[in-house]
Amino acid sequence: MEKFEKEFQIRSYECDKYGSLRIVTLMNILQDAADLSATSLGFGFDFCIQNLLAWVGTNYHIQISRLPQVHEKIKVQTWPSGENKFMALRDFVIYDEKGVEIIKATSQWVLVDMNRKRPVSLAQYLPDYMYIDERVLGVEFAKLPPLENEEYAKIFEARFDDIDLNRHVNNAIYPLWAAETIPSDFLEKHVPSEIEISYKKECLCGQSVASKAELKDLVSLHSVCCLSEPKELASVQIHWRVR
C-alpha cells in the first residue's frame, strides 16, 4: 500500500496578517487529505453517506516546525496507521517545495452510526483495507492536564458556518476558539509549535460555548465547554514559539 499524497497551494485568504497559514485552514487541509485518502480506499464521505455513517475525530497531535506562507506550495502525505475494534488511526506529514518536512500530525477517529449516535465496529462496517504501521508522533495520545487556573475566558456562539457535513461544529473550529482566548498581544508575537486536541462532545449550531485558558511560559491549556449543558466539548494544549 502506498501513502496518499496531494499538493496544495496556500492562498492569500487562508493566511493571517503575517502571511502564515491559519491554524483553522491547516486543520481543514488535513481533513481534506484524510477524506480523499479514505475515498481512495473505499470508505470516504460518499461511502459514509450511503451507509448512514460518519467519521468523527477524537484526537489530534500536531507538531509544527514552521507554518507555510502565502502562495507557497506544499505536499500533504497521509495514510491509515493502525486500528482496533472502534478506533482508526491516521498520520500526516507536510513537506514544503524543497521536500523539507515542516509539519507532522497523528489523529484518531471513530466511525459513528448517525441514527444511534454510537461508534460501530470497524471490521463490521469497513471494506477490507491495509494500513501502514508507521506513526510519526509515537503510539499513544497523552491525557491532557486539567485546567487549574482560569486566567482568560471568552464566549463564542456556534455559527451556522461552523457546522460541517456531520451537522456539528467542525473539528477545525475548536483550536480557533482555544487560541482566540489568549490575549492578542501574546498572539502578535507567538505562533503554535505543537497542538494537542482531545474532542469529547459534539457542539451544535446556536449553542453558546465558553473557552477558558491558562498560560504558563510558552504553554497554554484550554477547556472548551458548552454553556447550555454541563459538558466539556474539548480540551486543548498548545506549545508556542516566538515568531
Order of alpha helices (4+ residues) and beta strands (2+ residues): beta-alpha-alpha-beta-beta-beta-beta-beta-alpha-beta-alpha-alpha-beta-beta-beta-beta
